[in-house]
């Protein structure tokens, strides 16, 4: 499986000549083999762990708090984020995934009857359109919660943490 997922590409490297318009050097005197594993582990695993952990904690909070309880762990994650874009993106991704999974799960429990009736009330939407709207609203609320956490950090001052 690892051999299948391994993508090999050559990155040329030379200390002396760089083209300022390109992200990689021009001369190919030496080359380095980079794999998908290196780039995946370096950046994406940290973000996936943050998104997954935030989603799991938000799911746990949904059993003890009202529907807005997801905003607390997302705001904490946003408070710890490096910048506003990361805070908004991670919060949006976590809650979009969480609300999508929960909407599909609850829709499958009742055979889509409730979503079908709600869709009729909202102008003839089907169940999957309601799930998509639920995911989009959850993503927007999650992103704004993460951004609020990041802005709270900025309000306390950069030297406070």
CNS distance restraints for C-alpha pairs under 8 A (distance, minus, plus):
assign (resid   1 and name CA) (resid   5 and name CA) 6.32 0.50 0.50
assign (resid   2 and name CA) (resid   6 and name CA) 5.96 0.50 0.50
assign (resid   5 and name CA) (resid  36 and name CA) 7.13 0.50 0.50
assign (resid   6 and name CA) (resid  35 and name CA) 5.80 0.50 0.50
assign (resid   6 and name CA) (resid  36 and name CA) 5.44 0.50 0.50
assign (resid   6 and name CA) (resid  37 and name CA) 7.00 0.50 0.50
assign (resid   7 and name CA) (resid  34 and name CA) 7.88 0.50 0.50
assign (resid   7 and name CA) (resid  35 and name CA) 5.44 0.50 0.50
assign (resid   7 and name CA) (resid  36 and name CA) 5.38 0.50 0.50
assign (resid   8 and name CA) (resid  33 and name CA) 6.34 0.50 0.50
assign (resid   8 and name CA) (resid  34 and name CA) 5.91 0.50 0.50
assign (resid   8 and name CA) (resid  35 and name CA) 5.27 0.50 0.50
assign (resid   8 and name CA) (resid  36 and name CA) 7.34 0.50 0.50
assign (resid   9 and name CA) (resid  33 and name CA) 6.16 0.50 0.50
assign (resid   9 and name CA) (resid  34 and name CA) 6.15 0.50 0.50
assign (resid   9 and name CA) (resid  35 and name CA) 7.36 0.50 0.50
assign (resid  10 and name CA) (resid  31 and name CA) 6.09 0.50 0.50
assign (resid  10 and name CA) (resid  32 and name CA) 5.98 0.50 0.50
assign (resid  10 and name CA) (resid  33 and name CA) 5.51 0.50 0.50
assign (resid  10 and name CA) (resid  34 and name CA) 6.99 0.50 0.50
assign (resid  11 and name CA) (resid  24 and name CA) 7.35 0.50 0.50
assign (resid  11 and name CA) (resid  31 and name CA) 5.65 0.50 0.50
assign (resid  11 and name CA) (resid  32 and name CA) 5.63 0.50 0.50
assign (resid  11 and name CA) (resid  33 and name CA) 6.85 0.50 0.50
assign (resid  11 and name CA) (resid  34 and name CA) 7.47 0.50 0.50
assign (resid  12 and name CA) (resid  24 and name CA) 6.97 0.50 0.50
assign (resid  12 and name CA) (resid  25 and name CA) 6.03 0.50 0.50
assign (resid  12 and name CA) (resid  26 and name CA) 7.10 0.50 0.50
assign (resid  12 and name CA) (resid  27 and name CA) 6.60 0.50 0.50
assign (resid  12 and name CA) (resid  28 and name CA) 4.84 0.50 0.50
assign (resid  12 and name CA) (resid  29 and name CA) 7.30 0.50 0.50
assign (resid  12 and name CA) (resid  30 and name CA) 6.23 0.50 0.50
assign (resid  12 and name CA) (resid  31 and name CA) 4.78 0.50 0.50
assign (resid  12 and name CA) (resid  32 and name CA) 6.84 0.50 0.50
assign (resid  13 and name CA) (resid  24 and name CA) 7.55 0.50 0.50
assign (resid  13 and name CA) (resid  25 and name CA) 5.64 0.50 0.50
assign (resid  13 and name CA) (resid  26 and name CA) 7.68 0.50 0.50
assign (resid  13 and name CA) (resid  27 and name CA) 6.76 0.50 0.50
assign (resid  13 and name CA) (resid  28 and name CA) 6.18 0.50 0.50
assign (resid  13 and name CA) (resid  29 and name CA) 7.06 0.50 0.50
assign (resid  13 and name CA) (resid  30 and name CA) 5.89 0.50 0.50
assign (resid  13 and name CA) (resid  31 and name CA) 6.01 0.50 0.50
assign (resid  13 and name CA) (resid  32 and name CA) 7.71 0.50 0.50
assign (resid  14 and name CA) (resid  18 and name CA) 7.49 0.50 0.50
assign (resid  14 and name CA) (resid  25 and name CA) 6.29 0.50 0.50
assign (resid  14 and name CA) (resid  26 and name CA) 7.60 0.50 0.50
assign (resid  14 and name CA) (resid  27 and name CA) 6.03 0.50 0.50
assign (resid  14 and name CA) (resid  28 and name CA) 6.99 0.50 0.50
assign (resid  14 and name CA) (resid  29 and name CA) 6.77 0.50 0.50
assign (resid  14 and name CA) (resid  30 and name CA) 7.12 0.50 0.50
assign (resid  17 and name CA) (resid  25 and name CA) 6.59 0.50 0.50
assign (resid  17 and name CA) (resid  26 and name CA) 6.64 0.50 0.50
assign (resid  17 and name CA) (resid  27 and name CA) 6.91 0.50 0.50
assign (resid  18 and name CA) (resid  22 and name CA) 7.99 0.50 0.50
assign (resid  18 and name CA) (resid  24 and name CA) 7.19 0.50 0.50
assign (resid  18 and name CA) (resid  25 and name CA) 4.64 0.50 0.50
assign (resid  18 and name CA) (resid  26 and name CA) 5.91 0.50 0.50
assign (resid  18 and name CA) (resid  27 and name CA) 7.99 0.50 0.50
assign (resid  19 and name CA) (resid  23 and name CA) 7.75 0.50 0.50
assign (resid  19 and name CA) (resid  24 and name CA) 7.39 0.50 0.50
assign (resid  19 and name CA) (resid  25 and name CA) 6.11 0.50 0.50
assign (resid  19 and name CA) (resid  26 and name CA) 6.28 0.50 0.50
assign (resid  34 and name CA) (resid  38 and name CA) 6.78 0.50 0.50
assign (resid  34 and name CA) (resid  39 and name CA) 7.76 0.50 0.50
assign (resid  35 and name CA) (resid  39 and name CA) 6.88 0.50 0.50
assign (resid  36 and name CA) (resid  40 and name CA) 5.81 0.50 0.50
assign (resid  37 and name CA) (resid  41 and name CA) 5.88 0.50 0.50
assign (resid  38 and name CA) (resid  42 and name CA) 6.09 0.50 0.50
assign (resid  39 and name CA) (resid  43 and name CA) 6.48 0.50 0.50
assign (resid  39 and name CA) (resid  44 and name CA) 7.79 0.50 0.50
assign (resid  40 and name CA) (resid  44 and name CA) 5.25 0.50 0.50
assign (resid  40 and name CA) (resid  45 and name CA) 6.52 0.50 0.50
assign (resid  41 and name CA) (resid  45 and name CA) 5.25 0.50 0.50
assign (resid  41 and name CA) (resid  46 and name CA) 7.66 0.50 0.50
assign (resid  42 and name CA) (resid  46 and name CA) 7.57 0.50 0.50
assign (resid  43 and name CA) (resid  47 and name CA) 6.80 0.50 0.50
assign (resid  44 and name CA) (resid  48 and name CA) 5.91 0.50 0.50
assign (resid  45 and name CA) (resid  49 and name CA) 5.93 0.50 0.50
assign (resid  46 and name CA) (resid  50 and name CA) 6.20 0.50 0.50
assign (resid  47 and name CA) (resid  51 and name CA) 6.10 0.50 0.50
assign (resid  47 and name CA) (resid  90 and name CA) 7.45 0.50 0.50
assign (resid  48 and name CA) (resid  52 and name CA) 5.88 0.50 0.50
assign (resid  49 and name CA) (resid  53 and name CA) 5.87 0.50 0.50
assign (resid  50 and name CA) (resid  54 and name CA) 5.98 0.50 0.50
assign (resid  50 and name CA) (resid  77 and name CA) 7.77 0.50 0.50
assign (resid  50 and name CA) (resid  90 and name CA) 7.41 0.50 0.50
assign (resid  51 and name CA) (resid  55 and name CA) 6.09 0.50 0.50
assign (resid  51 and name CA) (resid  90 and name CA) 5.65 0.50 0.50
assign (resid  51 and name CA) (resid  91 and name CA) 7.14 0.50 0.50
assign (resid  51 and name CA) (resid  93 and name CA) 6.75 0.50 0.50
assign (resid  51 and name CA) (resid  94 and name CA) 4.98 0.50 0.50
assign (resid  52 and name CA) (resid  56 and name CA) 6.15 0.50 0.50
assign (resid  52 and name CA) (resid  94 and name CA) 6.53 0.50 0.50
assign (resid  53 and name CA) (resid  57 and name CA) 6.13 0.50 0.50
assign (resid  54 and name CA) (resid  58 and name CA) 6.02 0.50 0.50
assign (resid  54 and name CA) (resid  73 and name CA) 6.21 0.50 0.50
assign (resid  54 and name CA) (resid  74 and name CA) 6.23 0.50 0.50
assign (resid  54 and name CA) (resid  77 and name CA) 7.00 0.50 0.50
assign (resid  54 and name CA) (resid  91 and name CA) 7.73 0.50 0.50
assign (resid  54 and name CA) (resid  94 and name CA) 6.34 0.50 0.50
assign (resid  55 and name CA) (resid  59 and name CA) 6.05 0.50 0.50
assign (resid  55 and name CA) (resid  94 and name CA) 4.93 0.50 0.50
assign (resid  55 and name CA) (resid  95 and name CA) 6.21 0.50 0.50
assign (resid  55 and name CA) (resid  97 and name CA) 7.66 0.50 0.50
assign (resid  55 and name CA) (resid  98 and name CA) 5.97 0.50 0.50
assign (resid  56 and name CA) (resid  60 and name CA) 6.25 0.50 0.50
assign (resid  57 and name CA) (resid  61 and name CA) 6.16 0.50 0.50
assign (resid  57 and name CA) (resid  70 and name CA) 7.97 0.50 0.50
assign (resid  57 and name CA) (resid  73 and name CA) 6.49 0.50 0.50
assign (resid  58 and name CA) (resid  62 and name CA) 6.23 0.50 0.50
assign (resid  58 and name CA) (resid  69 and name CA) 7.14 0.50 0.50
assign (resid  58 and name CA) (resid  70 and name CA) 4.49 0.50 0.50
assign (resid  58 and name CA) (resid  71 and name CA) 7.51 0.50 0.50
assign (resid  58 and name CA) (resid  72 and name CA) 7.69 0.50 0.50
assign (resid  58 and name CA) (resid  73 and name CA) 5.95 0.50 0.50
assign (resid  58 and name CA) (resid  74 and name CA) 7.31 0.50 0.50
assign (resid  58 and name CA) (resid  95 and name CA) 7.92 0.50 0.50
assign (resid  59 and name CA) (resid  63 and name CA) 7.20 0.50 0.50
assign (resid  59 and name CA) (resid  70 and name CA) 7.09 0.50 0.50
assign (resid  59 and name CA) (resid  98 and name CA) 7.16 0.50 0.50
assign (resid  60 and name CA) (resid  64 and name CA) 7.43 0.50 0.50
assign (resid  61 and name CA) (resid  65 and name CA) 5.89 0.50 0.50
assign (resid  61 and name CA) (resid  69 and name CA) 5.84 0.50 0.50
assign (resid  61 and name CA) (resid  70 and name CA) 6.22 0.50 0.50
assign (resid  62 and name CA) (resid  66 and name CA) 6.52 0.50 0.50
assign (resid  62 and name CA) (resid  67 and name CA) 6.33 0.50 0.50
assign (resid  62 and name CA) (resid  68 and name CA) 8.00 0.50 0.50
assign (resid  62 and name CA) (resid  69 and name CA) 5.88 0.50 0.50
assign (resid  62 and name CA) (resid  70 and name CA) 6.37 0.50 0.50
assign (resid  65 and name CA) (resid  69 and name CA) 5.14 0.50 0.50
assign (resid  70 and name CA) (resid  74 and name CA) 6.55 0.50 0.50
assign (resid  70 and name CA) (resid  95 and name CA) 7.86 0.50 0.50
assign (resid  70 and name CA) (resid 142 and name CA) 7.79 0.50 0.50
assign (resid  71 and name CA) (resid  75 and name CA) 5.81 0.50 0.50
assign (resid  71 and name CA) (resid 141 and name CA) 7.91 0.50 0.50
assign (resid  71 and name CA) (resid 142 and name CA) 6.64 0.50 0.50
assign (resid  71 and name CA) (resid 145 and name CA) 5.47 0.50 0.50
assign (resid  71 and name CA) (resid 146 and name CA) 7.72 0.50 0.50
assign (resid  72 and name CA) (resid  76 and name CA) 6.31 0.50 0.50
assign (resid  72 and name CA) (resid 145 and name CA) 7.84 0.50 0.50
assign (resid  73 and name CA) (resid  77 and name CA) 6.16 0.50 0.50
assign (resid  74 and name CA) (resid  78 and name CA) 6.11 0.50 0.50
assign (resid  74 and name CA) (resid  91 and name CA) 5.63 0.50 0.50
assign (resid  74 and name CA) (resid 142 and name CA) 6.64 0.50 0.50
assign (resid  74 and name CA) (resid 145 and name CA) 5.99 0.50 0.50
assign (resid  74 and name CA) (resid 146 and name CA) 5.20 0.50 0.50
assign (resid  74 and name CA) (resid 149 and name CA) 7.57 0.50 0.50
assign (resid  75 and name CA) (resid  79 and name CA) 6.01 0.50 0.50
assign (resid  75 and name CA) (resid 145 and name CA) 5.21 0.50 0.50
assign (resid  75 and name CA) (resid 146 and name CA) 4.61 0.50 0.50
assign (resid  75 and name CA) (resid 147 and name CA) 7.28 0.50 0.50
assign (resid  75 and name CA) (resid 148 and name CA) 6.34 0.50 0.50
assign (resid  75 and name CA) (resid 149 and name CA) 4.13 0.50 0.50
assign (resid  75 and name CA) (resid 150 and name CA) 7.32 0.50 0.50
assign (resid  76 and name CA) (resid  80 and name CA) 6.44 0.50 0.50
assign (resid  76 and name CA) (resid 146 and name CA) 7.47 0.50 0.50
assign (resid  76 and name CA) (resid 149 and name CA) 5.99 0.50 0.50
assign (resid  77 and name CA) (resid  81 and name CA) 6.23 0.50 0.50
assign (resid  77 and name CA) (resid  87 and name CA) 7.05 0.50 0.50
assign (resid  77 and name CA) (resid  91 and name CA) 7.58 0.50 0.50
assign (resid  77 and name CA) (resid 146 and name CA) 6.54 0.50 0.50
assign (resid  77 and name CA) (resid 149 and name CA) 7.23 0.50 0.50
assign (resid  78 and name CA) (resid  84 and name CA) 7.68 0.50 0.50
assign (resid  78 and name CA) (resid  86 and name CA) 7.79 0.50 0.50
assign (resid  78 and name CA) (resid  87 and name CA) 4.45 0.50 0.50
assign (resid  78 and name CA) (resid  88 and name CA) 7.33 0.50 0.50
assign (resid  78 and name CA) (resid  91 and name CA) 7.23 0.50 0.50
assign (resid  78 and name CA) (resid 145 and name CA) 7.51 0.50 0.50
assign (resid  78 and name CA) (resid 146 and name CA) 4.17 0.50 0.50
assign (resid  78 and name CA) (resid 147 and name CA) 5.94 0.50 0.50
assign (resid  78 and name CA) (resid 148 and name CA) 7.15 0.50 0.50
assign (resid  78 and name CA) (resid 149 and name CA) 4.57 0.50 0.50
assign (resid  78 and name CA) (resid 150 and name CA) 4.70 0.50 0.50
assign (resid  79 and name CA) (resid  87 and name CA) 7.71 0.50 0.50
assign (resid  79 and name CA) (resid 146 and name CA) 7.33 0.50 0.50
assign (resid  79 and name CA) (resid 148 and name CA) 7.99 0.50 0.50
assign (resid  79 and name CA) (resid 149 and name CA) 4.40 0.50 0.50
assign (resid  79 and name CA) (resid 150 and name CA) 4.37 0.50 0.50
assign (resid  79 and name CA) (resid 151 and name CA) 7.52 0.50 0.50
assign (resid  79 and name CA) (resid 152 and name CA) 6.82 0.50 0.50
assign (resid  79 and name CA) (resid 153 and name CA) 5.49 0.50 0.50
assign (resid  80 and name CA) (resid 150 and name CA) 7.13 0.50 0.50
assign (resid  80 and name CA) (resid 153 and name CA) 7.99 0.50 0.50
assign (resid  81 and name CA) (resid  86 and name CA) 6.24 0.50 0.50
assign (resid  81 and name CA) (resid  87 and name CA) 5.42 0.50 0.50
assign (resid  81 and name CA) (resid 150 and name CA) 6.61 0.50 0.50
assign (resid  82 and name CA) (resid  86 and name CA) 6.69 0.50 0.50
assign (resid  82 and name CA) (resid  87 and name CA) 7.51 0.50 0.50
assign (resid  83 and name CA) (resid  87 and name CA) 6.35 0.50 0.50
assign (resid  83 and name CA) (resid 150 and name CA) 7.08 0.50 0.50
assign (resid  84 and name CA) (resid  88 and name CA) 6.03 0.50 0.50
assign (resid  84 and name CA) (resid 147 and name CA) 5.70 0.50 0.50
assign (resid  84 and name CA) (resid 150 and name CA) 6.03 0.50 0.50
assign (resid  84 and name CA) (resid 151 and name CA) 7.56 0.50 0.50
assign (resid  85 and name CA) (resid  89 and name CA) 5.94 0.50 0.50
assign (resid  85 and name CA) (resid 147 and name CA) 7.81 0.50 0.50
assign (resid  86 and name CA) (resid  90 and name CA) 5.85 0.50 0.50
assign (resid  87 and name CA) (resid  91 and name CA) 6.01 0.50 0.50
assign (resid  87 and name CA) (resid 143 and name CA) 7.05 0.50 0.50
assign (resid  87 and name CA) (resid 146 and name CA) 4.85 0.50 0.50
assign (resid  87 and name CA) (resid 147 and name CA) 5.37 0.50 0.50
assign (resid  87 and name CA) (resid 149 and name CA) 7.78 0.50 0.50
assign (resid  87 and name CA) (resid 150 and name CA) 6.42 0.50 0.50
assign (resid  88 and name CA) (resid  92 and name CA) 5.90 0.50 0.50
assign (resid  88 and name CA) (resid 142 and name CA) 7.42 0.50 0.50
assign (resid  88 and name CA) (resid 143 and name CA) 4.10 0.50 0.50
assign (resid  88 and name CA) (resid 144 and name CA) 6.25 0.50 0.50
assign (resid  88 and name CA) (resid 145 and name CA) 7.59 0.50 0.50
assign (resid  88 and name CA) (resid 146 and name CA) 5.16 0.50 0.50
assign (resid  88 and name CA) (resid 147 and name CA) 5.04 0.50 0.50
assign (resid  89 and name CA) (resid  93 and name CA) 6.02 0.50 0.50
assign (resid  89 and name CA) (resid 143 and name CA) 6.12 0.50 0.50
assign (resid  90 and name CA) (resid  94 and name CA) 6.02 0.50 0.50
assign (resid  90 and name CA) (resid 143 and name CA) 7.20 0.50 0.50
assign (resid  90 and name CA) (resid 146 and name CA) 7.48 0.50 0.50
assign (resid  91 and name CA) (resid  95 and name CA) 6.21 0.50 0.50
assign (resid  91 and name CA) (resid 139 and name CA) 7.37 0.50 0.50
assign (resid  91 and name CA) (resid 142 and name CA) 4.73 0.50 0.50
assign (resid  91 and name CA) (resid 143 and name CA) 4.64 0.50 0.50
assign (resid  91 and name CA) (resid 144 and name CA) 7.68 0.50 0.50
assign (resid  91 and name CA) (resid 145 and name CA) 6.95 0.50 0.50
assign (resid  91 and name CA) (resid 146 and name CA) 5.08 0.50 0.50
assign (resid  92 and name CA) (resid  96 and name CA) 5.88 0.50 0.50
assign (resid  92 and name CA) (resid 138 and name CA) 7.35 0.50 0.50
assign (resid  92 and name CA) (resid 139 and name CA) 4.19 0.50 0.50
assign (resid  92 and name CA) (resid 140 and name CA) 6.09 0.50 0.50
assign (resid  92 and name CA) (resid 141 and name CA) 7.21 0.50 0.50
assign (resid  92 and name CA) (resid 142 and name CA) 4.60 0.50 0.50
assign (resid  92 and name CA) (resid 143 and name CA) 4.07 0.50 0.50
assign (resid  92 and name CA) (resid 144 and name CA) 7.74 0.50 0.50
assign (resid  92 and name CA) (resid 146 and name CA) 7.71 0.50 0.50
assign (resid  93 and name CA) (resid  97 and name CA) 6.11 0.50 0.50
assign (resid  93 and name CA) (resid 139 and name CA) 6.35 0.50 0.50
assign (resid  93 and name CA) (resid 142 and name CA) 7.72 0.50 0.50
assign (resid  93 and name CA) (resid 143 and name CA) 7.78 0.50 0.50
assign (resid  94 and name CA) (resid  98 and name CA) 6.14 0.50 0.50
assign (resid  94 and name CA) (resid 139 and name CA) 7.65 0.50 0.50
assign (resid  94 and name CA) (resid 142 and name CA) 7.30 0.50 0.50
assign (resid  95 and name CA) (resid  99 and name CA) 5.85 0.50 0.50
assign (resid  95 and name CA) (resid 135 and name CA) 7.80 0.50 0.50
assign (resid  95 and name CA) (resid 138 and name CA) 5.59 0.50 0.50
assign (resid  95 and name CA) (resid 139 and name CA) 5.43 0.50 0.50
assign (resid  95 and name CA) (resid 141 and name CA) 7.91 0.50 0.50
assign (resid  95 and name CA) (resid 142 and name CA) 5.35 0.50 0.50
assign (resid  96 and name CA) (resid 100 and name CA) 5.95 0.50 0.50
assign (resid  96 and name CA) (resid 135 and name CA) 4.93 0.50 0.50
assign (resid  96 and name CA) (resid 136 and name CA) 6.62 0.50 0.50
assign (resid  96 and name CA) (resid 137 and name CA) 7.98 0.50 0.50
assign (resid  96 and name CA) (resid 138 and name CA) 5.34 0.50 0.50
assign (resid  96 and name CA) (resid 139 and name CA) 4.39 0.50 0.50
assign (resid  96 and name CA) (resid 142 and name CA) 7.50 0.50 0.50
assign (resid  97 and name CA) (resid 101 and name CA) 6.10 0.50 0.50
assign (resid  97 and name CA) (resid 135 and name CA) 7.31 0.50 0.50
assign (resid  98 and name CA) (resid 102 and name CA) 6.14 0.50 0.50
assign (resid  99 and name CA) (resid 103 and name CA) 5.85 0.50 0.50
assign (resid  99 and name CA) (resid 134 and name CA) 6.83 0.50 0.50
assign (resid  99 and name CA) (resid 135 and name CA) 5.62 0.50 0.50
assign (resid  99 and name CA) (resid 138 and name CA) 6.20 0.50 0.50
assign (resid 100 and name CA) (resid 104 and name CA) 6.14 0.50 0.50
assign (resid 100 and name CA) (resid 131 and name CA) 6.50 0.50 0.50
assign (resid 100 and name CA) (resid 132 and name CA) 7.48 0.50 0.50
assign (resid 100 and name CA) (resid 134 and name CA) 7.08 0.50 0.50
assign (resid 100 and name CA) (resid 135 and name CA) 5.17 0.50 0.50
assign (resid 101 and name CA) (resid 105 and name CA) 6.03 0.50 0.50
assign (resid 102 and name CA) (resid 106 and name CA) 6.06 0.50 0.50
assign (resid 103 and name CA) (resid 107 and name CA) 5.91 0.50 0.50
assign (resid 103 and name CA) (resid 131 and name CA) 6.01 0.50 0.50
assign (resid 103 and name CA) (resid 134 and name CA) 7.48 0.50 0.50
assign (resid 104 and name CA) (resid 108 and name CA) 6.09 0.50 0.50
assign (resid 104 and name CA) (resid 131 and name CA) 7.01 0.50 0.50
assign (resid 105 and name CA) (resid 109 and name CA) 6.35 0.50 0.50
assign (resid 106 and name CA) (resid 110 and name CA) 6.82 0.50 0.50
assign (resid 107 and name CA) (resid 111 and name CA) 6.15 0.50 0.50
assign (resid 107 and name CA) (resid 112 and name CA) 4.94 0.50 0.50
assign (resid 107 and name CA) (resid 113 and name CA) 7.76 0.50 0.50
assign (resid 107 and name CA) (resid 114 and name CA) 7.40 0.50 0.50
assign (resid 107 and name CA) (resid 115 and name CA) 6.70 0.50 0.50
assign (resid 107 and name CA) (resid 127 and name CA) 7.85 0.50 0.50
assign (resid 108 and name CA) (resid 112 and name CA) 6.08 0.50 0.50
assign (resid 110 and name CA) (resid 114 and name CA) 6.99 0.50 0.50
assign (resid 112 and name CA) (resid 116 and name CA) 5.98 0.50 0.50
assign (resid 112 and name CA) (resid 127 and name CA) 6.61 0.50 0.50
assign (resid 113 and name CA) (resid 117 and name CA) 6.26 0.50 0.50
assign (resid 114 and name CA) (resid 118 and name CA) 6.10 0.50 0.50
assign (resid 115 and name CA) (resid 119 and name CA) 5.89 0.50 0.50
assign (resid 115 and name CA) (resid 126 and name CA) 7.22 0.50 0.50
assign (resid 115 and name CA) (resid 127 and name CA) 5.04 0.50 0.50
assign (resid 115 and name CA) (resid 130 and name CA) 7.05 0.50 0.50
assign (resid 116 and name CA) (resid 120 and name CA) 6.33 0.50 0.50
assign (resid 116 and name CA) (resid 125 and name CA) 7.63 0.50 0.50
assign (resid 116 and name CA) (resid 126 and name CA) 5.94 0.50 0.50
assign (resid 116 and name CA) (resid 127 and name CA) 5.67 0.50 0.50
assign (resid 117 and name CA) (resid 121 and name CA) 6.46 0.50 0.50
assign (resid 118 and name CA) (resid 122 and name CA) 6.28 0.50 0.50
assign (resid 119 and name CA) (resid 123 and name CA) 6.41 0.50 0.50
assign (resid 119 and name CA) (resid 124 and name CA) 5.26 0.50 0.50
assign (resid 119 and name CA) (resid 125 and name CA) 4.29 0.50 0.50
assign (resid 119 and name CA) (resid 126 and name CA) 5.50 0.50 0.50
assign (resid 119 and name CA) (resid 127 and name CA) 6.69 0.50 0.50
assign (resid 119 and name CA) (resid 130 and name CA) 6.91 0.50 0.50
assign (resid 120 and name CA) (resid 124 and name CA) 4.39 0.50 0.50
assign (resid 120 and name CA) (resid 125 and name CA) 6.22 0.50 0.50
assign (resid 120 and name CA) (resid 126 and name CA) 7.82 0.50 0.50
assign (resid 125 and name CA) (resid 129 and name CA) 6.08 0.50 0.50
assign (resid 125 and name CA) (resid 130 and name CA) 6.77 0.50 0.50
assign (resid 126 and name CA) (resid 130 and name CA) 6.54 0.50 0.50
assign (resid 127 and name CA) (resid 131 and name CA) 6.30 0.50 0.50
assign (resid 128 and name CA) (resid 132 and name CA) 6.15 0.50 0.50
assign (resid 129 and name CA) (resid 133 and name CA) 6.20 0.50 0.50
assign (resid 130 and name CA) (resid 134 and name CA) 6.05 0.50 0.50
assign (resid 131 and name CA) (resid 135 and name CA) 6.12 0.50 0.50
assign (resid 132 and name CA) (resid 136 and name CA) 6.13 0.50 0.50
assign (resid 133 and name CA) (resid 137 and name CA) 6.13 0.50 0.50
assign (resid 134 and name CA) (resid 138 and name CA) 6.05 0.50 0.50
assign (resid 135 and name CA) (resid 139 and name CA) 6.01 0.50 0.50
assign (resid 136 and name CA) (resid 140 and name CA) 6.20 0.50 0.50
assign (resid 137 and name CA) (resid 141 and name CA) 6.14 0.50 0.50
assign (resid 138 and name CA) (resid 142 and name CA) 5.88 0.50 0.50
assign (resid 139 and name CA) (resid 143 and name CA) 5.96 0.50 0.50
assign (resid 140 and name CA) (resid 144 and name CA) 6.16 0.50 0.50
assign (resid 141 and name CA) (resid 145 and name CA) 6.06 0.50 0.50
assign (resid 142 and name CA) (resid 146 and name CA) 6.20 0.50 0.50
assign (resid 143 and name CA) (resid 147 and name CA) 6.12 0.50 0.50
assign (resid 144 and name CA) (resid 148 and name CA) 5.99 0.50 0.50
assign (resid 145 and name CA) (resid 149 and name CA) 6.33 0.50 0.50
assign (resid 146 and name CA) (resid 150 and name CA) 6.36 0.50 0.50
assign (resid 147 and name CA) (resid 151 and name CA) 6.10 0.50 0.50
assign (resid 148 and name CA) (resid 152 and name CA) 6.06 0.50 0.50
assign (resid 149 and name CA) (resid 153 and name CA) 6.44 0.50 0.50
assign (resid 150 and name CA) (resid 154 and name CA) 6.48 0.50 0.50
assign (resid 151 and name CA) (resid 155 and name CA) 6.08 0.50 0.50
assign (resid 152 and name CA) (resid 156 and name CA) 6.36 0.50 0.50
assign (resid 153 and name CA) (resid 157 and name CA) 6.52 0.50 0.50
assign (resid 153 and name CA) (resid 158 and name CA) 7.23 0.50 0.50
assign (resid 154 and name CA) (resid 158 and name CA) 6.01 0.50 0.50
assign (resid 156 and name CA) (resid 160 and name CA) 6.36 0.50 0.50
assign (resid 157 and name CA) (resid 161 and name CA) 7.97 0.50 0.50
